């Protein structure tokens, strides 16, 4: 079956929010536990919903930590967010070629909208499924299946693109083809261990995978 639908994770895939996320975690955690957490300690926190991460830190302070994280994150968003090479051009080309495009993310909608607007990617996506829209976050298939349903697409017609094992597993669990991006902060070898169908070194390589020359 021919691919006509492409779903993307947002953070670390379409937009470079790694520094923003890491600094947001360090700011939050070091305000509660001074000097306990370093950059390498919070890399594992990139990907899952904030609730899950802070539950693992202190289940009695989850909500206040989320508030502190989001305050810092939003205040520093435009300063620290960057765009990856060839992303804008690739997404624009896919749109012009008639592909149905969606975003599947574990972020809340307000933060997603900030990132899409800043990078001018908001004009290309018909569907955005956020943490606010689902009962079960990635790696559960629900977010991917919800996006496909809204786009009127079948899993066999779709690709899920992401930088984390949550993205690969969510796509696989939903029945889509999976593509990992090698610029993941967790490294290429980490992603290879989850056996995505493809790994791309820059986003423009996606065009060849879906048959756009």
KOLMI-138770 format. One line per 10 residues: number of its first residue (from 1); for each residue x, y, z of C-alpha. Coordinates in steps of 0.2 Angstrom, whole numbers, plus 5000, padded with zeros to 4 digits. Layout:
N
NUM) X,Y,Z; ... .
END
This chain:
213
1) 5000,5000,5000; 5007,5017,4995; 5012,5029,5009; 5001,5045,5009; 5002,5050,5027; 5016,5056,5038; 5015,5059,5056; 5029,5068,5066; 5034,5069,5084; 5038,5087,5088 .
11) 5052,5090,5101; 5069,5083,5095; 5062,5078,5078; 5055,5094,5069; 5061,5107,5081; 5077,5107,5092; 5070,5109,5109; 5083,5099,5118; 5092,5113,5126; 5075,5121,5132 .
21) 5069,5104,5139; 5085,5101,5148; 5087,5118,5155; 5068,5117,5161; 5071,5101,5170; 5088,5107,5178; 5080,5124,5183; 5065,5114,5191; 5074,5100,5199; 5088,5111,5206 .
31) 5076,5122,5214; 5070,5107,5224; 5086,5097,5225; 5101,5109,5223; 5116,5102,5214; 5108,5085,5213; 5105,5084,5194; 5117,5087,5180; 5113,5088,5161; 5117,5069,5159 .
41) 5105,5065,5173; 5090,5072,5164; 5092,5065,5146; 5081,5050,5151; 5067,5063,5155; 5066,5068,5137; 5051,5060,5129; 5038,5054,5142; 5025,5065,5149; 5030,5077,5163 .
51) 5018,5069,5175; 5027,5052,5173; 5044,5060,5175; 5040,5070,5191; 5031,5055,5198; 5047,5046,5198; 5056,5060,5206; 5043,5064,5220; 5025,5059,5219; 5020,5072,5232 .
61) 5026,5086,5222; 5021,5082,5204; 5009,5096,5200; 5020,5110,5208; 5035,5104,5198; 5025,5104,5182; 5019,5122,5185; 5038,5127,5189; 5044,5118,5173; 5031,5125,5162 .
71) 5033,5143,5168; 5052,5142,5164; 5049,5133,5148; 5037,5146,5141; 5047,5161,5147; 5063,5154,5138; 5054,5146,5123; 5058,5158,5109; 5076,5160,5116; 5081,5142,5116 .
81) 5071,5134,5102; 5079,5131,5085; 5075,5122,5069; 5084,5107,5062; 5092,5107,5045; 5081,5103,5030; 5065,5101,5041; 5055,5116,5034; 5059,5113,5016; 5055,5094,5018 .
91) 5038,5097,5026; 5034,5110,5014; 5038,5099,4999; 5028,5084,5007; 5013,5096,5009; 5015,5102,4991; 5015,5084,4985; 4999,5081,4993; 5004,5070,5008; 4993,5071,5023 .
101) 5003,5078,5038; 5000,5077,5057; 5010,5079,5073; 5009,5067,5088; 5017,5074,5103; 5017,5071,5122; 5017,5090,5125; 5001,5100,5129; 4993,5110,5116; 4999,5128,5121 .
111) 5017,5123,5121; 5015,5114,5104; 5007,5130,5096; 5021,5140,5102; 5034,5129,5094; 5025,5128,5077; 5021,5146,5076; 5040,5151,5080; 5046,5139,5066; 5032,5143,5054 .
121) 5028,5125,5053; 5010,5128,5059; 5004,5131,5040; 5008,5113,5035; 4999,5102,5047; 4980,5097,5046; 4980,5087,5063; 4990,5089,5079; 4987,5076,5093; 4994,5082,5110 .
131) 4994,5075,5127; 4977,5085,5130; 4969,5074,5117; 4972,5056,5123; 4970,5045,5138; 4986,5036,5134; 5002,5044,5129; 5015,5036,5117; 5022,5022,5117; 5003,5017,5117 .
141) 4996,5017,5100; 4981,5028,5104; 4989,5045,5099; 4995,5038,5082; 4978,5030,5079; 4969,5046,5084; 4979,5056,5071; 4976,5043,5057; 4957,5043,5061; 4956,5062,5060 .
151) 4966,5062,5043; 4956,5047,5036; 4971,5036,5034; 4975,5018,5037; 4991,5013,5047; 4997,5004,5032; 4997,5020,5022; 5007,5030,5036; 5024,5033,5043; 5028,5039,5061 .
161) 5044,5049,5062; 5052,5052,5079; 5068,5054,5089; 5063,5043,5104; 5059,5025,5107; 5041,5031,5112; 5039,5036,5094; 5045,5020,5086; 5035,5009,5098; 5019,5020,5096 .
171) 5020,5019,5077; 5024,5000,5077; 5010,4997,5090; 4998,5006,5078; 5004,4997,5063; 5013,5011,5054; 5030,5011,5046; 5043,5019,5058; 5057,5031,5054; 5069,5037,5067 .
181) 5080,5053,5066; 5098,5051,5070; 5100,5068,5077; 5091,5062,5093; 5100,5068,5109; 5100,5050,5114; 5111,5044,5100; 5109,5033,5084; 5114,5017,5093; 5100,5019,5106 .
191) 5087,5021,5092; 5094,5007,5082; 5091,4995,5097; 5072,4998,5094; 5073,4993,5076; 5064,5007,5067; 5061,5003,5048; 5072,5017,5043; 5084,5029,5051; 5087,5046,5042 .
201) 5102,5058,5045; 5093,5073,5039; 5075,5076,5036; 5076,5078,5017; 5080,5059,5016; 5062,5056,5020; 5057,5061,5003; 5066,5047,4995; 5058,5034,5007; 5040,5040,5002 .
211) 5045,5041,4983; 5047,5060,4981; 5062,5063,4970 .
END
